[in-house]
Amino acid sequence: MFNPEELDRLNEIAWTMPSKRVGVGQDLHYEPRVNRSTVRWLKPCEATEWIYVRMTHAIARLNATHYQFDVTGIDEELYHVTYDGHDEGHYDWHHDSHADNGFTRKLSVTVQLTNPADYDGGDLEINGGGRPEAMARIRGRMLMFPSYEVHRVTPVTRGSRSALVAWIVGPPFR
């Protein structure tokens, strides 16, 4: 999806943005047993346009090839999330499905930003068929899966793991 130089530039942009602990539930409260991570939003602007363009084209191709979901696009700013090994950053089992303003999250997208040699743990696991499966840890690779599939990020025990996340929405499933 992105080459090493682009990933470095993407991370540099993200590190300049304000950070916030990730919240969960309808009220987005901080619940460290469920989710222990930090997020920075990459607002659409001149500095991030190349990221949005690349992601949008890749998402359209993958959706057409694998899902053919009726989608309208990315529903919120790109989400740069970091799981830190100092506090065993993780995100317990969850799904990304929810509906806002008549639109439903249909696809979840994540791009591995960190070199896998730089951290331990932090596996993205998807339980789409009743058996958890760890996804490949390849820096720069984009993974896309239905937002209703249950997934998690296991605790990071050394270093830190960052990913770029997007949710693709469309009209409710029929």
Secondary structure as UniProt FT lines:
FT   HELIX           4..15
FT   STRAND          20..21
FT   TURN            25..28
FT   TURN            32..34
FT   STRAND          35..36
FT   STRAND          38..42
FT   TURN            46..48
FT   HELIX           49..62
FT   HELIX           63..67
FT   STRAND          73..74
FT   STRAND          78..84
FT   HELIX           85..87
FT   STRAND          90..94
FT   STRAND          99..100
FT   TURN            101..102
FT   STRAND          103..112
FT   HELIX           116..118
FT   STRAND          119..121
FT   STRAND          124..127
FT   STRAND          133..134
FT   TURN            139..140
FT   STRAND          142..146
FT   TURN            147..148
FT   STRAND          150..153
FT   STRAND          156..170
//
